[in-house]
Amino acid sequence: MKTFWKILFITLFATNMWAQDYCDQQWTSNVFTSIVKTELTYDSTDNGKTLELDLFTTSDNDASVKPLIILMHGGSYITRYGNRSSIEELSILFCSKGFLVASLEYTTWSISEKGFPGANDILDVALQSIYDLNAAINFLVENNGSNSIPLFDADNIVIGGGSAGAITSIHRLYLDATDSTNAQISNIIESKNGYFTKESDQYNIVSGINFSGAILDTSWLKGESTPLFSIHGDMDGVVPYGEGRIQNVLNAYGSQVIDAKLTENGIPSYLYTFEGGMHEDIYDDGPYRPRLLLAIDTVIQKVQDQVCVMTPNQARVEVASVRLINTLVKDRLILENNAHRPLEYQVINMLGQVVNSGSIGLGQSQIQVYGLESMPYVFRTIEGGNGHVNSTLFLSRP
């Protein structure tokens, strides 16, 4: 799998024919408004129930090929608690930024039909949802540019979701037949005729987006390469931010642990933490909303950085990467610069004012930022050789 945004210098060989078209404009600056939603059937379950997806596109986006993001809603894998409508606002937001967006319906547990589920029941539908996601990817790729699906860049697909949808996406990225699983998981996978196909010559999943998700076993993160960009509240009582239990049913490791393990394993990762944020309130239309939109913009920027460096006329690209270690900041920023040379930096407030600037040396550094008001800021470095801008959102706290 291709990787881009890393702690170290990364060398990439460009294979993306289409990136230049949709990379001409900064995605976070896009404001496409003529959004059209189309419902399509992508698969059916064993009992004959059809699985639908909502496809969001814009008539005022004239890019000949678009980046594709596939989103999955939350709801604890229980039918009555979640559906595609719960992630429609996020789907529209990504569509307005220039993405072709597919929002999936997937297998969930029906309490009205089967009664209340046990841990094994939830695990079964959670694993089945990975197969549903795979079926949706295959459907979209097979119909790329036809049957009501606009042409998209199959070499750079992004997958993600919220809560249960994030859990599914994370396991689609990192779980495969090479991983060691317990008997319970192995038996469920065997009952589904073995592991889903993770790699394909027809498409590439270039990154994942995680809104308050988790993974069941951090050992599955080893030997991987796909970046993950995460947002999570550190007081989440439903899906743990660190290590804990999901709804008191399954042991799991949340975004904090995932981010640390990915970084430890050399896999690109970014986590924005909402201090004091719970499972749902950080996504509600309330006091967290301005920071949430800025955090999502940071995630979108990192995805674009990853995709759009690969253009047809660049056979080889080297990009300096600076990783911000802490995104909840009291009096100092901690960062790591492996760009092989010092870099200039700026700290910018939400009014666009530069409130701190200077240079950083190689390796790990600390920058004193005493006196910053409690609000979001952007830490920015510019790589002079190729003009690449590395921007990361952080929050100053009192």
C-alpha positions in Angstrom: 0.0 0.0 0.0 1.1 3.5 -0.7 2.1 5.8 2.2 2.9 9.4 2.3 2.6 11.4 5.5 5.3 9.9 7.8 7.7 10.8 10.6 10.6 10.3 8.2 11.4 11.4 4.7 9.3 9.2 2.4 10.1 8.4 -1.2 7.1 7.7 -3.4 6.7 6.5 -7.0 3.7 8.2 -8.5 1.1 6.0 -10.1 -1.9 8.3 -9.9 -2.9 9.5 -13.3 -5.7 11.6 -12.1 -4.4 13.5 -9.0 -3.5 16.7 -10.8 -7.1 17.3 -11.9 -8.7 17.4 -8.5 -5.5 18.7 -6.8 -5.6 22.0 -8.5 -7.4 23.6 -5.5 -7.0 23.2 -1.8 -9.7 20.9 -0.7 -10.3 22.7 2.6 -11.1 25.8 0.6 -13.7 24.1 -1.6 -17.3 25.1 -1.1 -19.4 23.1 -3.6 -23.1 23.6 -2.9 -25.1 21.8 -5.6 -25.1 18.5 -3.9 -27.1 15.5 -5.3 -27.9 12.3 -3.3 -28.5 9.1 -5.2 -29.5 5.8 -3.5 -28.0 2.6 -5.0 -28.1 -1.1 -4.1 -24.7 -2.5 -3.7 -25.3 -6.0 -2.2 -27.8 -8.2 -0.4 -27.7 -10.3 2.8 -28.1 -14.1 3.1 -31.7 -13.6 4.0 -32.4 -11.5 0.9 -32.3 -8.0 2.4 -30.8 -5.5 0.1 -28.0 -3.2 1.2 -28.1 0.3 0.0 -25.7 3.2 -0.2 -26.2 6.9 -0.6 -23.9 8.5 -3.2 -23.2 12.2 -2.8 -21.9 14.3 -5.6 -22.0 17.9 -6.8 -23.1 19.3 -10.1 -20.9 22.4 -9.7 -17.7 20.3 -9.2 -16.2 20.1 -12.7 -13.2 17.9 -11.8 -13.2 15.1 -14.4 -12.2 12.6 -11.7 -12.9 12.9 -8.0 -11.4 11.5 -4.8 -13.7 8.9 -3.2 -14.4 8.5 0.5 -16.6 5.7 1.9 -18.3 6.5 5.2 -20.0 4.2 7.7 -22.5 5.4 10.4 -22.4 4.5 14.0 -25.0 2.9 16.2 -23.4 0.0 18.2 -24.2 -2.4 15.4 -27.8 -2.4 16.4 -30.5 -1.5 13.8 -32.6 0.9 15.9 -29.6 2.9 17.0 -28.0 4.0 13.7 -28.5 4.4 10.0 -27.2 6.4 7.1 -29.1 9.5 8.1 -26.9 9.9 11.2 -23.8 10.5 9.0 -25.5 12.5 6.3 -24.3 15.9 7.6 -20.7 14.6 7.5 -21.2 13.1 4.0 -22.5 16.5 2.7 -19.5 18.2 4.3 -17.0 15.9 2.6 -18.9 16.3 -0.7 -18.7 20.1 -0.4 -14.9 19.8 -0.2 -14.8 17.9 -3.5 -15.1 14.3 -2.6 -17.4 11.7 -4.1 -19.0 10.3 -1.0 -20.6 6.9 -0.5 -22.5 6.4 2.8 -23.2 2.8 3.5 -26.0 0.8 5.0 -24.5 -2.4 6.5 -25.5 -5.5 8.5 -26.7 -4.7 12.0 -28.5 -6.6 14.8 -32.3 -6.3 14.9 -33.6 -6.4 18.4 -37.2 -6.6 17.2 -36.5 -9.7 15.2 -33.8 -11.4 17.4 -34.0 -10.0 20.9 -31.2 -8.4 22.7 -27.7 -9.4 21.5 -24.9 -11.0 23.4 -21.2 -10.2 23.0 -20.8 -13.0 20.4 -23.8 -11.6 18.4 -22.3 -8.1 18.3 -18.9 -9.5 17.3 -20.5 -11.5 14.5 -22.3 -8.4 13.0 -19.2 -6.3 13.5 -17.1 -8.7 11.5 -19.9 -9.1 8.9 -19.9 -5.3 8.4 -16.3 -5.6 7.2 -17.4 -7.9 4.4 -20.2 -5.5 3.6 -17.7 -2.7 3.3 -15.6 -4.8 1.0 -18.7 -5.6 -1.1 -19.4 -1.9 -1.4 -15.8 -1.1 -2.5 -16.0 -3.8 -5.2 -19.4 -2.5 -6.4 -18.2 1.0 -6.7 -14.9 0.0 -8.4 -16.7 -2.3 -10.9 -19.1 0.5 -11.8 -16.6 3.3 -11.7 -17.7 5.9 -14.3 -21.0 4.1 -15.1 -24.4 3.2 -13.7 -24.9 6.6 -11.9 -21.4 6.5 -10.4 -19.2 9.4 -11.4 -15.6 8.6 -12.3 -13.4 8.5 -9.2 -9.7 7.8 -8.5 -9.7 4.1 -7.5 -5.9 4.3 -6.7 -6.6 6.6 -3.7 -9.8 5.6 -1.9 -10.4 6.8 1.7 -12.5 4.8 4.1 -13.8 5.9 7.5 -16.7 6.3 9.8 -18.0 7.2 13.2 -18.2 4.9 16.3 -19.2 1.4 15.0 -18.5 2.6 11.4 -15.0 3.7 12.5 -14.4 0.3 14.2 -15.4 -1.5 10.9 -13.1 0.8 8.8 -10.2 0.3 11.2 -10.5 -3.5 11.1 -10.8 -3.4 7.3 -7.5 -1.5 7.1 -5.5 -3.6 9.5 -7.0 -7.1 10.1 -6.0 -9.9 7.7 -5.2 -13.6 7.5 -1.6 -13.0 8.7 -2.9 -11.9 12.1 -3.3 -14.1 15.1 -7.0 -14.1 16.4 -8.7 -15.9 19.3 -10.9 -18.9 18.7 -14.1 -16.8 18.8 -13.1 -14.5 16.0 -11.5 -17.3 14.0 -14.7 -19.3 14.2 -16.8 -16.4 13.0 -14.4 -15.7 10.1 -14.4 -19.3 9.1 -18.2 -19.4 9.1 -18.0 -16.6 6.5 -15.8 -18.6 4.2 -12.6 -17.1 5.4 -11.0 -13.6 5.3 -12.2 -10.8 3.1 -9.8 -9.8 0.3 -7.7 -7.0 1.6 -5.4 -6.2 -1.3 -6.6 -5.7 -4.9 -5.1 -4.9 -8.3 -8.2 -2.9 -9.0 -8.0 -0.3 -6.2 -6.0 1.0 -3.3 -7.1 2.3 0.0 -4.8 5.2 0.7 -5.9 6.2 4.2 -8.5 5.8 6.9 -10.5 8.3 8.9 -11.5 7.4 12.5 -14.2 9.3 14.4 -14.2 7.8 17.9 -13.4 4.2 16.9 -11.3 1.4 18.3 -9.6 -1.9 17.5 -9.9 -5.3 19.3 -6.2 -6.1 19.2 -3.3 -3.8 18.7 -1.0 -6.6 17.4 -2.9 -6.3 14.2 -1.3 -2.9 13.5 2.1 -4.4 13.0 3.4 -4.8 9.5 0.9 -2.3 8.1 1.4 0.9 6.2 -1.9 2.7 5.7 -2.2 6.0 7.5 -5.0 6.7 10.0 -6.3 10.1 10.9 -8.4 10.2 14.1 -10.7 12.4 16.2 -11.8 11.3 19.7 -13.0 12.7 23.1 -10.9 11.6 26.0 -14.0 11.1 28.3 -15.8 8.8 25.8 -17.8 6.4 27.9 -19.0 4.3 24.9 -15.9 3.6 22.8 -12.8 3.9 25.0 -10.3 6.7 24.2 -7.6 4.4 25.7 -8.0 0.8 26.7 -11.4 -0.3 27.9 -14.7 -2.0 27.0 -17.1 -1.0 24.2 -20.6 -0.7 25.8 -19.3 -3.1 28.5 -19.4 -5.9 25.9 -16.0 -6.1 24.1 -12.5 -5.3 25.2 -11.0 -2.8 22.8 -8.3 -0.2 22.3 -9.3 3.4 21.4 -7.8 6.1 19.3 -5.1 7.1 21.9 -3.7 3.6 22.0 -4.0 3.2 18.2 -2.2 6.4 17.5 0.6 5.5 19.9 1.0 2.0 18.4 0.9 3.2 14.8 3.5 5.8 15.5 5.6 3.2 17.3 5.3 0.9 14.3 6.3 3.7 11.9 2.8 4.1 10.4 1.6 7.6 9.7 -1.0 8.7 12.3 -2.7 11.8 13.5 -5.0 12.2 16.5 -6.9 15.2 17.6 -8.2 14.9 21.1 -11.2 16.7 22.5 -10.3 17.2 26.2 -13.4 16.5 28.2 -15.3 15.4 25.1 -17.6 12.4 25.3 -18.9 10.0 22.6 -21.5 12.1 21.0 -21.2 15.7 22.3 -18.1 16.5 20.3 -20.1 15.9 17.1 -23.3 17.8 18.1 -24.1 21.3 17.0 -22.8 22.8 20.2 -19.7 24.3 21.8 -17.3 21.8 20.2 -18.6 22.5 16.6 -16.0 25.2 15.6 -13.1 23.1 16.8 -14.6 19.9 15.2 -14.8 21.6 11.8 -11.2 22.8 12.1 -10.1 19.3 13.1 -11.9 17.8 10.1 -10.2 20.4 7.9 -6.8 19.3 9.3 -7.7 15.6 8.5 -8.8 16.6 5.0 -5.5 18.5 4.5 -3.5 15.5 5.6 -5.4 13.3 3.2 -4.8 15.7 0.3 -1.1 16.0 1.2 -0.9 12.2 1.0 -2.7 12.0 -2.4 -1.8 15.1 -4.2 1.9 14.9 -4.0 1.6 12.1 -6.6 1.2 13.7 -10.0 1.9 12.3 -13.4 5.1 14.4 -14.0 6.7 13.6 -10.7 8.5 10.3 -10.8 10.0 10.9 -7.4 9.0 13.2 -4.6 10.6 13.8 -1.2 8.6 15.7 1.4 9.8 16.9 4.8 7.5 15.8 7.6 7.2 17.3 11.1 5.1 15.5 13.6 3.4 17.4 16.4 3.5 15.0 19.4 1.0 16.8 21.6 -2.2 18.3 20.3 -3.5 19.3 23.7 -1.0 22.1 24.7 -0.6 24.0 28.0 2.8 25.8 27.8 4.9 24.0 25.2 4.7 22.3 21.9 6.6 19.0 21.5 7.5 18.0 18.0 9.8 15.9 15.9 11.6 17.1 12.8 13.2 14.4 10.6 13.6 16.6 7.6 17.4 16.4 7.6 17.6 20.2 8.1 16.2 22.9 10.2 12.8 24.3 9.2 11.0 27.6 9.8 7.7 27.4 11.6 4.7 29.6 12.5 1.9 29.3 15.1 -1.3 30.8 13.7 -4.5 31.7 15.7 -8.0 31.4 14.3 -7.9 35.0 13.2 -5.1 34.2 10.8 -2.5 36.0 13.0 1.0 34.7 13.5 1.5 34.6 17.2 4.8 32.7 17.4 7.5 31.8 14.8 11.0 30.7 14.6 13.1 27.7 13.5 13.3 24.1 14.7 16.3 21.9 14.6 16.6 18.2 13.8 15.0 15.6 16.0 12.7 16.3 18.9 12.2 19.9 20.0 10.1 21.8 22.4 8.7 25.3 21.7 7.6 27.5 24.6 4.1 28.9 24.0 3.3 30.6 27.3 0.4 33.1 27.2 -1.7 31.6 24.4 -5.4 32.0 24.8 -7.4 28.9 25.2 -8.4 28.2 21.6 -7.4 26.2 18.5 -4.2 27.1 16.7 -2.4 25.8 13.6 1.3 24.8 13.7 2.7 25.2 10.2 6.1 24.5 8.6 7.0 25.1 5.0 9.4 22.9 3.0 11.2 25.4 0.8 12.4 22.9 -1.8 9.0 21.9 -3.1 6.6 24.4 -1.3 4.9 21.6 0.7 3.1 23.1 3.7 2.6 20.9 6.8 -0.2 22.2 8.9 -1.4 20.6 12.1 -4.2 21.7 14.4 -3.7 21.9 18.2 -5.6 23.2 21.2 -4.1 25.5 23.8 -5.6 24.9 27.2 -5.4 27.1 30.3 
